[in-house]
Amino acid sequence: LRVSEEFDTDYSLVTAAATMIYGSLVGVPVAAYAFMKFTGQSTGTIDIKHLLCVYGYSLTWFIPVSLLCVAPSSILQWIAVLGGLACS
């Protein structure tokens, strides 16, 4: 942001963003489990709790990425996001 620009906030988007994040956090493992269950693959050793944990741990890379995205450099932000995607 340039100094002359004003930053305008829209807090009505927080609910939609939280729904998308937590929905995908639960929805992706549930969809994977349902896919495995309905295609007849063995789910005897894998339960939904394990899938939720593995998927949740795969997203831990985005904690340092979100801290790096505070930096004002656009190129650093892109490198951090792409690095987080690669590691996750």
N, C-alpha and C positions, 0 to 999 in steps of 0.2 A: 504494500500500500504506500502510495505517495503521501506526503505530509498533508497535502491539500485535500485529499479524499477523506470523506467521512464514512465510517463503518456503521452500517445499519443492521440491527439485529432483528430476527424474527423468531421469537420463542415458540410460536405455534408449530414449528417444524420439529421441535424436540420430541414430541409424542410420536410422530411418524418415524423419526430416526430410531428411537428406542425400540419401537415395535419391529422395525426392519432388522435391527441388530439381534435382539433377543429371539425374534421369530426365526431367523436363520440359524441361530445358535441351537435351537431345539428342533427346527424343521428339517434341517439337512440330515442329522443322525436318524430321526424318526423315518424319513423317506428312505434312507439307505437300509434301515432294518426292515421296513415294509417291502422294499424291493427284493431283498434277500429272502424274506419269508414267503412271498407270493410266487417267486420264481423257483421255489423248491430247493434252494441252496441250504446247506446245513447251518442252522443258527443255534445249535446245541451249546457251543462254547462261547458264543457272542450274545450278550443280552444288551438291551437298550442302554443300560447304565454304563457299560463299557464304551459303547459308541459315543455317548455324550461326553465322557471323560476324554477320550482320544481326540475328538473334534475340538473340545474346549482347550486342551493343551496345544493343539496345533495353532490356535489363535494367540498364544502368549507372545509371539514375535511382534504382534501389533502394539504391545504396550510400549516398548522402546521406540517403535516407529512413530507412534503418536506424539511422544515427547520430542523426537527429532523434527517433526513437522511444525513445531512452534518456531523454528528458525526462519528468519525472513528470506532465506535463499530458496528460490523456486527449484533450482537444480538439485539442491540438497534434499528437498522434500520429495522430489521424484525418485531420486536414488534410494532414499529410505523406504518409500512405498514399494518400489520394485524389489528391493532387497528383502523386505518383509514378505512379499508374495512368494519370492523364490524360496525362502527358508520355511515358509508355512506349507 
